Amino acid sequence: MQGPFGNGFSLSLSSRRLLLCAAHLSLEPRLFLLALHALQRAADVVWVSDSLSLALPPQIEILKRSDLPAAMEWSDACAVAVPLHQAGETLNALHIKPADRSKVEVFIDAPLVCGSSRCGVCALETRKGFRLACKDGPIFPLKELQGD
């Protein structure tokens, strides 16, 4: 038996305005429980997406992807879910300002094959060198994934 590896979201419990954005519909469930947890703490939640596969609670405001810059300014914490094979491309396409990067955490959706952090299938390049999504993630601070 082995315990779980990796890290979860560490978005501050003092966050009152949470922004959520999934790069693909298949990744929305990765953020859904985070949204519910924020609502239980009486935080305001905004979900940015041009289409949805989930039925979200009515307390969650839904904005279009084109509204992301304004929503990013409004938020004090942000969670983004992206697939491993498109992480860099997808994060760059979001055009997150350098000043906002410190409040963004990224869920990297990677294949978790071996269960022992030995195979390297989930490896991604970060500012600290190659890291494993299964062991060092799957949640990473955006400032670790993108340069200045």
RODO-2510 file (C-alpha; in nm, 4 decimals, decimal comma):
residues 148
     n   res          X          Y          Z
     1     m     0,0000     0,0000     0,0000
     2     q     0,1146     0,3504    -0,0683
     3     g    -0,0390     0,6836     0,0116
     4     p    -0,1305     0,9432    -0,2470
     5     f     0,1372     1,1568    -0,4057
     6     g     0,0997     1,5137    -0,5189
     7     n    -0,0552     1,8377    -0,4064
     8     g    -0,4026     1,9838    -0,4139
     9     f    -0,5199     2,3399    -0,4556
    10     s    -0,3870     2,5712    -0,1885
    11     l    -0,6028     2,8685    -0,2765
    12     s    -0,6233     3,0829     0,0309
    13     l    -0,9208     3,0292     0,2558
    14     s    -0,9385     3,4065     0,2761
    15     s    -1,0136     3,4265    -0,0987
    16     r    -1,3483     3,5947    -0,1422
    17     r    -1,3566     3,6145    -0,5227
    18     l    -1,2681     3,2911    -0,7038
    19     l    -1,2268     3,2591    -1,0789
    20     l    -1,2415     2,9138    -1,2407
    21     c    -1,1532     2,8241    -1,5990
    22     a    -1,1261     2,4795    -1,7604
    23     a    -0,9453     2,4596    -2,0943
    24     h    -1,1731     2,1768    -2,2121
    25     l    -1,5209     2,0555    -2,1187
    26     s    -1,3723     1,7246    -2,0027
    27     l    -1,1747     1,9116    -1,7334
    28     e    -1,4703     2,0940    -1,5771
    29     p    -1,5291     1,8236    -1,3120
    30     r    -1,1733     1,8877    -1,1871
    31     l    -1,2850     2,2352    -1,0731
    32     f    -1,6461     2,1690    -0,9768
    33     l    -1,5816     2,0663    -0,6145
    34     l    -1,3536     2,3650    -0,5688
    35     a    -1,6453     2,5861    -0,6752
    36     l    -1,8798     2,4181    -0,4267
    37     h    -1,6236     2,4535    -0,1477
    38     a    -1,5875     2,8252    -0,2214
    39     l    -1,9654     2,8705    -0,2163
    40     q    -1,9816     2,6993     0,1241
    41     r    -1,7330     2,9606     0,2483
    42     a    -1,9636     3,2343     0,1098
    43     a    -1,7118     3,3324    -0,1580
    44     d    -1,8175     3,4769    -0,4914
    45     v    -1,7421     3,2410    -0,7801
    46     v    -1,7085     3,3155    -1,1505
    47     w    -1,6741     3,0403    -1,4097
    48     v    -1,5225     3,1409    -1,7432
    49     s    -1,6243     2,9257    -2,0388
    50     d    -1,7751     2,9602    -2,3841
    51     s    -1,9718     2,6382    -2,3301
    52     l    -2,0486     2,4183    -2,0313
    53     s    -2,0987     2,0464    -1,9805
    54     l    -2,2004     2,0829    -1,6134
    55     a    -2,5075     2,2215    -1,4462
    56     l    -2,3624     2,4834    -1,2149
    57     p    -2,5378     2,6196    -0,9060
    58     p    -2,7171     2,9505    -0,9713
    59     q    -2,4808     3,1315    -0,7320
    60     i    -2,1964     3,0889    -0,9845
    61     e    -2,1708     3,3629    -1,2432
    62     i    -2,0815     3,2384    -1,5904
    63     l    -1,8755     3,4586    -1,8208
    64     k    -1,7436     3,4124    -2,1746
    65     r    -1,3739     3,3478    -2,2388
    66     s    -1,3498     3,6995    -2,3841
    67     d    -1,4336     3,8324    -2,0349
    68     l    -1,1320     3,6596    -1,8787
    69     p    -0,9114     3,9722    -1,8449
    70     a    -1,1805     4,1631    -1,6511
    71     a    -1,2626     3,8565    -1,4414
    72     m    -0,8940     3,8093    -1,3627
    73     e    -0,8715     4,1684    -1,2354
    74     w    -1,1832     4,1125    -1,0205
    75     s    -1,0615     3,7874    -0,8652
    76     d    -0,8256     3,7372    -0,5742
    77     a    -0,7651     3,3689    -0,6613
    78     c    -0,7906     3,1687    -0,9810
    79     a    -0,7860     2,7984    -1,0683
    80     v    -0,7281     2,6794    -1,4242
    81     a    -0,7408     2,3196    -1,5524
    82     v    -0,5373     2,2281    -1,8611
    83     p    -0,4274     1,9033    -2,0268
    84     l    -0,0580     1,8143    -1,9965
    85     h    -0,0017     1,7861    -2,3709
    86     q    -0,1331     2,1402    -2,4319
    87     a    -0,0376     2,3110    -2,1052
    88     g     0,2049     2,5718    -2,2379
    89     e     0,0010     2,6537    -2,5458
    90     t    -0,3253     2,6793    -2,3513
    91     l    -0,1834     2,8914    -2,0698
    92     n    -0,0205     3,1303    -2,3165
    93     a    -0,3505     3,1644    -2,5050
    94     l    -0,5199     3,2875    -2,1853
    95     h    -0,2954     3,5993    -2,1879
    96     i    -0,2722     3,6259    -1,8094
    97     k    -0,0883     3,9431    -1,7118
    98     p     0,2368     3,9000    -1,5166
    99     a     0,0847     4,0921    -1,2236
   100     d    -0,1967     3,8330    -1,1973
   101     r     0,0165     3,5172    -1,2245
   102     s     0,0814     3,4890    -0,8513
   103     k    -0,2879     3,4275    -0,7778
   104     v    -0,3311     3,1500    -1,0365
   105     e    -0,3000     2,7782    -0,9652
   106     v    -0,3057     2,5310    -1,2527
   107     f    -0,4393     2,1762    -1,2475
   108     i    -0,2338     1,9723    -1,4970
   109     d    -0,4428     1,6831    -1,6283
   110     a    -0,1812     1,4167    -1,6955
   111     p    -0,1866     1,0402    -1,7386
   112     l    -0,1001     0,8762    -1,4063
   113     v     0,0254     0,5405    -1,5246
   114     c     0,2730     0,3800    -1,2872
   115     g     0,1522     0,4837    -0,9427
   116     s     0,5086     0,5230    -0,8200
   117     s     0,6378     0,8412    -0,9878
   118     r     0,8973     0,6383    -1,1778
   119     c     0,7736     0,6248    -1,5358
   120     g     0,7952     0,9964    -1,6203
   121     v     0,4861     0,9931    -1,8415
   122     c     0,3440     1,2874    -1,6475
   123     a     0,6624     1,4988    -1,6635
   124     l     0,6368     1,8652    -1,7534
   125     e     0,8949     2,1381    -1,7834
   126     t     0,8771     2,4113    -1,5213
   127     r     1,0986     2,7010    -1,4180
   128     k     1,2519     2,4589    -1,1637
   129     g     1,3294     2,1936    -1,4253
   130     f     1,1222     1,8880    -1,5077
   131     r     0,8558     1,8024    -1,2490
   132     l     0,6125     1,5107    -1,2257
   133     a     0,2410     1,5893    -1,2143
   134     c     0,1809     1,2763    -1,0037
   135     k     0,4394     1,3625    -0,7390
   136     d     0,4970     1,7392    -0,7529
   137     g     0,1485     1,8389    -0,8751
   138     p    -0,1009     1,7970    -1,0229
   139     i    -0,1571     2,1540    -0,9008
   140     f     0,1192     2,4026    -0,9804
   141     p     0,1464     2,7769    -0,9265
   142     l     0,1266     2,9473    -1,2666
   143     k     0,4402     3,1471    -1,1887
   144     e     0,6273     2,8125    -1,1755
   145     l     0,4996     2,7122    -1,5193
   146     q     0,5514     3,0419    -1,7036
   147     g     0,8422     3,2789    -1,7168
   148     d     0,8145     3,6539    -1,6643
***
